[in-house]
Amino acid sequence: VSTQSTWGDLWPQRATVLMSDTGGAVKVYNALHGSQLHATPGTTLKVTIEGLGDDAWYVLENDAISVYAMNTSRHTPMSIGVAVRVEGLELRISDEVAASPSCVHEQDTPTRLIAVVRPQAGACKKPRKIATIHSAHHELADLRVERDFVIHYEPSKNLLARHDDSRVYCLPFATTTPTPILCSQCVGGTFSHVGVFKYSWDFAAPVGTAVVSPCEGIVIDVKRSVNTGGRTPEYEDQCNYVTIMQPDDSFVDLVHMRHNSINVARGDKVRAGQLIGY
């Protein structure tokens, strides 16, 4: 591997960096995850990097498998779950995550943990070491992801978020509408409010009704280009919507809005009652 290798050369594919040129290996290693590596001059250094996706990877170091992640979002947290599947492996949260005010974590068993990394300010995003896997009984180089350990990440979710049940929402439309608006399906509605859609409310509002935000938060996703629709499953993803992340990191989706009527964008802060479209 050339000492001139870049992120694009090694990531997210698998690469083994085996160099007698310790200085060159250190440069590649540090370029990939921003850590400082110290090795004795003249020795051979072996580092294995395996990508898991755009923002997460693991590194096989001399004494541990280290899991790294980099939150490149400007607005949303990302979650990384790590679990070990075979006996004799020790899973540890990194000191960096444990000490950082911008990270939260939960390790409910010795074999499983979840860490949440919040967005970083500024244009330069830095990787964070999330966790390490150690073993006194297994050769780390023989361990395989999915078989011996599992790494799962959600790039735009806080898997540890807990909804604030004390929050009071306003209706997603003006209460001074000319005619009453019927709630046509509520929580657990048998037509479509099952699974991830269980906690949904449908309102039979006339086309063109002004839609307002029911809460404060940050707009994290918008789709406004759809001009088709229907009541059958093939139209499930054919809708215009706004997704708002609340202060507790839970989401509110406002769905079935009129084509090209949404007037907010990703990153906008909204307040309860604010007009967002029609």
GISUL-V59173 format. One record per residue. PSI is psi in radians with two decimals (NA if undefined). NEAR is the number of other C-alpha atoms within 10 Angstrom. Layout:
psi: [PSI:PSI]
near: [NEAR:NEAR]
This chain:
psi: [2.27:2.53:-0.15:0.12:2.56:3.08:-0.74:-0.49:-0.59:-0.25:2.25:0.27:2.95:2.45:2.45:2.13:1.90:1.88:2.42:-0.34:1.60:-0.68:-0.72:-0.72:-0.71:-0.69:-0.78:-0.79:-0.84:-0.59:-0.53:-0.64:0.25:0.18:2.93:2.16:2.33:2.20:2.70:2.19:2.44:-0.13:2.82:2.29:2.25:2.18:2.29:2.26:2.23:2.14:2.54:-0.08:-2.90:-0.54:0.21:2.57:2.91:2.69:2.24:1.88:-3.01:-0.56:0.12:2.76:2.10:2.32:2.24:2.70:2.69:2.02:1.88:-0.02:2.61:-0.25:-0.54:2.62:2.87:2.63:2.47:2.15:2.36:2.37:2.56:2.54:-0.17:2.64:2.65:-0.01:2.37:2.17:2.22:2.41:2.52:2.67:-0.58:-0.79:-0.74:-0.55:-0.17:2.28:-0.26:0.11:2.55:2.70:2.83:2.19:1.65:-0.37:2.84:-0.26:0.06:2.42:2.76:2.36:2.53:2.20:2.13:2.85:2.59:2.45:2.65:2.97:-0.43:1.93:2.43:2.46:2.72:2.41:2.13:-0.86:2.88:2.60:2.20:2.73:2.39:-0.07:-0.24:2.57:2.10:-0.60:-0.35:-0.21:2.55:2.41:2.55:-0.67:-0.89:-0.49:2.75:2.39:2.14:2.37:2.55:1.94:-0.25:0.55:2.61:1.77:-0.17:0.10:2.48:2.17:2.39:1.73:-0.15:-0.15:2.42:2.20:2.64:2.85:2.61:0.39:2.83:2.40:-0.05:0.50:2.59:-0.64:2.65:2.53:2.19:2.38:1.86:-0.29:2.30:-2.87:2.26:0.28:2.40:-0.27:-0.83:-0.09:1.23:2.84:-2.31:-0.27:0.18:-0.79:0.98:2.70:2.33:2.40:2.22:1.21:2.53:2.59:2.32:-0.03:2.36:2.30:2.27:2.77:2.31:-0.03:2.99:2.74:-2.88:2.32:2.12:-0.20:2.53:2.42:2.19:0.04:-0.08:2.32:0.38:2.98:2.98:3.11:0.13:2.79:-0.52:-0.25:0.16:-0.69:0.02:1.36:2.69:2.44:2.88:2.30:2.22:2.25:2.16:2.96:-0.43:0.18:0.12:2.84:2.58:2.23:2.27:1.96:2.80:0.74:2.81:2.59:2.21:0.56:-0.14:2.31:0.36:2.87:2.90:2.37:-0.23:2.40:2.32:2.73:2.79:2.31:-0.07:2.38:2.26:-0.16:-2.80:NA]
near: [14:11:15:9:14:12:12:8:13:18:19:17:14:16:16:14:21:15:18:14:14:18:18:18:23:21:16:21:22:12:14:19:21:14:14:10:11:9:12:9:11:10:11:14:20:16:17:17:24:19:17:20:14:13:18:25:25:23:23:20:17:12:13:18:21:21:26:22:25:22:24:22:16:16:19:21:22:24:23:24:21:23:22:21:14:13:11:12:20:16:24:18:22:17:11:13:19:16:10:10:10:13:19:17:19:14:16:9:9:12:18:19:21:23:25:26:26:23:19:18:11:7:8:7:14:13:17:20:22:29:26:21:21:17:15:10:9:13:11:18:12:7:14:10:13:12:10:14:18:14:19:15:21:15:22:18:20:22:19:16:13:10:13:12:6:6:8:9:12:14:15:19:21:15:11:7:11:7:9:10:14:10:11:11:16:15:14:15:16:10:8:16:17:13:8:7:12:14:12:17:15:15:14:11:17:10:10:11:15:18:22:21:25:22:22:18:23:22:23:20:15:19:17:18:15:16:12:10:14:10:9:7:9:9:11:11:9:16:19:22:21:24:19:27:22:17:14:13:20:17:18:18:16:21:14:17:24:21:17:14:16:20:12:16:15:15:15:12:14:21:13:15:18:16:19:20:22:19]
